[in-house]
Amino acid sequence: MYKIVRRKKNVADYCEKILDMLNCEEEIAHYQFNHPELISSPAVHPSPLHWKGHISGLMELISSLDYSDHVQTESGKKQSFAAIVTGFEWLFNVSIDKPYDERAKLALRKRSLSILLT
């Protein structure tokens, strides 16, 4: 009998939390509707540059920058490979599918990976 009462209490607690979350989401939706100027993010303009070469050539540039550790965050930490790829995708208006696989192909093709930027 104790387990049944306890389960009902747990279910009731979860239902109450779900209702609280839904109420919170409703408040956020009302706030966004009433104040769209505060919620909207600034428009991101496309880059005027376009990459016309092979993706493998662009991946060589990206990989060289990644291996060199010259690209850093504002706090001075090494920028992630994914963030560098995202930046280049925007900069050159390209989409790089599976960038880690592309970098692996590059590593197989180039036996000695040399850092070109010093």
DOKEDREN-642585 format. One line per 5 residues: number of its first residue (from 1); for each residue x, y, z of C-alpha. Coordinates in steps of 0.001 Angstrom, whole numbers, plus 500000, padded with zeros to 6 digits. Layout:
# residues N
NUM) X Y Z; ...
//
This chain:
# residues 118
1) 500000 500000 500000; 502853 502361 500865; 504420 501984 497383; 501175 502864 495627; 500711 506020 497701
6) 504343 506978 497161; 504065 506465 493391; 500917 508580 493263; 502750 511309 495170; 505717 511137 492756
11) 503369 511302 489767; 501585 514265 491327; 504917 515994 491951; 506001 515440 488348; 502665 516718 487038
16) 503004 519812 489189; 506524 520454 487865; 505326 519990 484300; 502532 522494 484852; 505029 524963 486328
21) 507262 524547 483260; 504327 525067 480911; 503299 528199 482789; 506840 529504 482530; 506926 528773 478782
26) 503606 530581 478401; 505001 533639 480208; 508047 533626 477935; 505838 533394 474842; 503725 536344 476047
31) 506868 538356 476782; 508299 537608 473323; 505011 538611 471712; 504713 541858 473685; 508402 542860 473408
36) 509809 541505 470116; 512477 544219 469971; 514142 542822 473089; 514162 539222 471914; 515200 539513 468285
41) 518844 538948 467522; 520764 541194 465148; 520654 540127 461524; 523709 538226 460355; 524752 539439 456952
46) 526272 536984 454510; 529932 537352 453726; 530818 538884 450336; 533515 536226 449861; 532920 532924 448048
51) 535207 529870 447960; 535641 528620 444397; 538313 525979 445034; 538058 522430 446285; 536873 521821 449828
56) 540073 519858 450447; 542090 523031 449843; 539971 524949 452316; 540321 522103 454815; 544117 522360 454491
61) 543900 526026 455468; 541535 525331 458348; 543608 522401 459610; 546801 524447 459450; 545207 527166 461546
66) 543879 524592 463993; 547246 522858 464391; 549086 526173 464775; 547061 527257 467841; 547015 530842 466495
71) 543203 531024 466541; 542056 531674 470088; 538963 532684 472007; 538649 536102 473636; 539940 534606 476877
76) 543084 533307 475158; 542134 529632 475029; 542584 527528 471908; 539554 527807 469641; 537835 524515 468848
81) 538176 522985 465401; 534382 523086 464981; 534290 526839 465717; 537047 527504 463177; 535163 525467 460565
86) 531946 527380 461311; 533787 530677 460892; 535216 529636 457529; 531829 528345 456388; 530367 531793 457018
91) 533393 533648 455629; 533408 531802 452305; 529684 530928 452025; 530312 527182 451921; 528984 524181 453773
96) 531521 521599 454891; 529823 518282 455511; 531542 516140 458129; 534599 518377 458721; 536243 515829 461017
101) 536056 513215 458255; 537517 515729 455788; 540396 516425 458176; 540978 512682 458563; 541155 512298 454768
106) 543680 515109 454690; 545772 513381 457348; 545764 510145 455328; 546803 511973 452176; 549549 514014 453832
111) 551801 511705 455790; 553821 514441 457474; 551546 517139 458806; 553565 520312 458892; 552352 523500 460448
116) 552548 526080 457699; 551975 529091 459932; 554673 530065 462382
//
